[in-house]
Amino acid sequence: MTYAFPLPIPTLTTDRLILREPREADFAAMLAFNDSPRSAFVGGGRDRFWVWRGLMANIGHWVLRGYGLFSVETRAGEFIGRIGMICNDGWDEPELAWHVFDGFEGKGYALEAARAARADYHARVSARPPISYIDPANHRSQALARRLGCVPERDTVFLGAPVTVWRHPSPEAAP
């Protein structure tokens, strides 16, 4: 049974992508990502129930905050990852986060989707530049942050691991 999501989650479109609401149908791809080496920097390798709770938490995040991770798909309908704004309990401030699934990296999709998600956040929620928490060993995410116009702001410990906080540019300065 497919359930139509009743929340007012915007659908964003770019030249190549659709950023849409999370769906139960996304779960299988999320499980595959969790079991892949690509999830190492975002707590991957957890059990099935943890991944399910992550999907449910994202839906709840949209309910409580009015923003969350978009499910990103190509115009051809391939589910390629999750990108958007999150701010869980205990976090310093909202974070622009991204998870691109295996086989879809290196194509500019993350940059395209992150720009769209950030612009939507600025238009609907806040003009304050968000942050991104990035593991110092995650060089691909650091490169994406640079392409987004981010600068490293400080090193800290986040969820028990060392990270660098990257600051996004203001809306008017964003590339």
C-alpha positions as CSV (number, residue, x, y, z in Angstrom):
1,M,0.0,0.0,0.0
2,T,1.4,3.4,-0.9
3,Y,0.5,6.3,1.4
4,A,0.2,9.8,0.0
5,F,2.2,12.2,2.2
6,P,-0.1,14.9,3.5
7,L,2.6,17.4,4.7
8,P,3.4,20.4,2.6
9,I,6.9,19.3,1.7
10,P,8.0,21.2,-1.4
11,T,9.1,19.5,-4.5
12,L,12.2,21.1,-6.0
13,T,13.4,20.6,-9.5
14,T,16.7,21.4,-11.1
15,D,18.0,20.8,-14.6
16,R,18.6,17.1,-13.9
17,L,17.0,16.3,-10.5
18,I,13.9,16.2,-8.5
19,L,14.1,16.8,-4.7
20,R,10.9,15.3,-3.2
21,E,9.4,14.0,0.0
22,P,10.7,10.9,1.7
23,R,8.8,7.7,0.8
24,E,8.6,4.2,2.1
25,A,9.8,3.0,-1.3
26,D,13.1,4.8,-0.5
27,F,13.9,2.2,2.2
28,A,15.5,-0.5,0.1
29,A,18.1,2.0,-1.4
30,M,18.7,3.4,2.0
31,L,19.5,-0.1,3.3
32,A,21.9,-0.7,0.5
33,F,23.6,2.6,1.2
34,N,23.9,1.8,4.9
35,D,25.6,-1.5,4.0
36,S,28.0,0.1,1.6
37,P,31.4,1.7,2.3
38,R,30.0,5.0,1.2
39,S,28.1,5.3,4.5
40,A,31.2,5.2,6.7
41,F,31.1,8.9,7.4
42,V,27.4,9.0,8.3
43,G,27.2,6.1,10.8
44,G,26.6,3.3,8.3
45,G,26.7,-0.4,8.9
46,R,23.8,-0.3,11.4
47,D,21.0,-2.8,11.6
48,R,17.8,-2.7,9.4
49,F,15.7,-1.2,12.3
50,W,18.2,1.7,12.7
51,V,17.8,2.6,9.0
52,W,14.0,2.3,9.3
53,R,14.1,4.7,12.2
54,G,16.2,7.1,10.2
55,L,13.5,7.2,7.5
56,M,10.8,7.8,10.1
57,A,12.9,10.4,11.9
58,N,13.4,12.3,8.6
59,I,9.6,12.4,8.1
60,G,9.2,13.6,11.7
61,H,11.9,16.2,11.2
62,W,9.8,17.7,8.4
63,V,6.8,17.7,10.7
64,L,8.6,19.4,13.6
65,R,10.9,21.8,11.8
66,G,9.4,22.4,8.4
67,Y,12.5,21.2,6.7
68,G,14.5,18.0,6.4
69,L,16.3,15.7,4.0
70,F,14.9,15.6,0.5
71,S,14.9,12.3,-1.3
72,V,16.7,13.1,-4.5
73,E,16.1,11.4,-7.8
74,T,17.1,11.9,-11.4
75,R,14.5,13.1,-13.9
76,A,14.5,9.4,-15.0
77,G,13.3,8.4,-11.5
78,E,16.5,6.9,-10.1
79,F,16.7,7.5,-6.3
80,I,20.3,8.7,-5.9
81,G,20.5,9.9,-2.3
82,R,19.2,12.3,0.4
83,I,20.2,15.9,0.7
84,G,18.8,18.7,2.8
85,M,18.7,20.6,6.1
86,I,18.6,18.9,9.4
87,C,18.8,20.1,13.0
88,N,18.4,17.3,15.5
89,D,18.2,17.8,19.3
90,G,21.5,18.9,20.7
91,W,22.9,20.2,17.5
92,D,24.5,23.6,17.4
93,E,22.5,24.9,14.5
94,P,20.9,23.6,11.2
95,E,23.2,21.6,9.0
96,L,23.1,21.1,5.2
97,A,23.8,17.3,4.8
98,W,24.2,15.0,1.9
99,H,24.3,11.3,1.2
100,V,24.9,10.2,-2.4
101,F,24.4,6.6,-3.2
102,D,27.0,4.3,-4.9
103,G,27.2,4.9,-8.7
104,F,25.9,8.4,-8.6
105,E,28.9,10.2,-7.2
106,G,31.2,12.3,-9.4
107,K,28.4,13.6,-11.7
108,G,27.7,16.9,-9.9
109,Y,24.3,15.7,-8.6
110,A,25.2,16.5,-4.9
111,L,26.3,20.0,-5.8
112,E,23.1,20.6,-7.8
113,A,20.8,19.2,-5.1
114,A,22.6,20.9,-2.3
115,R,22.3,24.3,-4.0
116,A,18.6,23.8,-4.5
117,A,18.0,22.6,-0.9
118,R,20.0,25.5,0.5
119,A,18.2,28.0,-1.6
120,D,14.8,26.5,-0.5
121,Y,15.9,26.7,3.1
122,H,16.9,30.3,2.7
123,A,13.7,31.2,0.9
124,R,11.3,29.4,3.3
125,V,13.0,29.2,6.7
126,S,16.0,31.4,7.4
127,A,18.6,33.6,5.7
128,R,21.2,32.6,8.3
129,P,24.0,30.6,6.6
130,P,23.9,26.9,7.7
131,I,26.8,24.7,8.6
132,S,27.9,21.2,7.5
133,Y,29.7,18.8,9.9
134,I,32.4,17.0,7.9
135,D,34.8,14.3,9.1
136,P,38.4,15.5,8.5
137,A,39.0,12.3,6.5
138,N,36.0,12.8,4.2
139,H,37.9,14.6,1.3
140,R,35.0,14.2,-1.1
141,S,32.6,16.0,1.2
142,Q,35.2,18.7,1.8
143,A,35.6,19.2,-1.9
144,L,31.8,19.6,-2.3
145,A,31.7,22.0,0.6
146,R,34.3,24.2,-1.2
147,R,32.3,24.1,-4.4
148,L,29.3,25.3,-2.4
149,G,31.3,28.2,-1.2
150,C,31.8,27.0,2.4
151,V,34.8,27.7,4.5
152,P,36.1,25.7,7.5
153,E,35.1,27.4,10.7
154,R,36.3,25.3,13.6
155,D,37.2,21.8,14.7
156,T,35.0,20.1,17.3
157,V,33.7,16.7,18.4
158,F,30.2,15.9,17.1
159,L,28.4,12.7,18.0
160,G,31.6,11.4,19.6
161,A,33.8,11.9,16.5
162,P,36.1,14.7,15.4
163,V,34.6,16.9,12.7
164,T,35.2,20.2,11.1
165,V,32.3,22.7,11.0
166,W,32.1,24.2,7.6
167,R,30.1,27.5,7.2
168,H,28.0,28.1,4.1
169,P,28.0,31.5,2.5
170,S,25.1,34.0,3.0
171,P,22.3,33.7,0.5
172,E,23.5,36.7,-1.5
173,A,27.1,35.4,-1.7
174,A,26.3,31.7,-2.5
175,P,27.6,30.4,-5.7
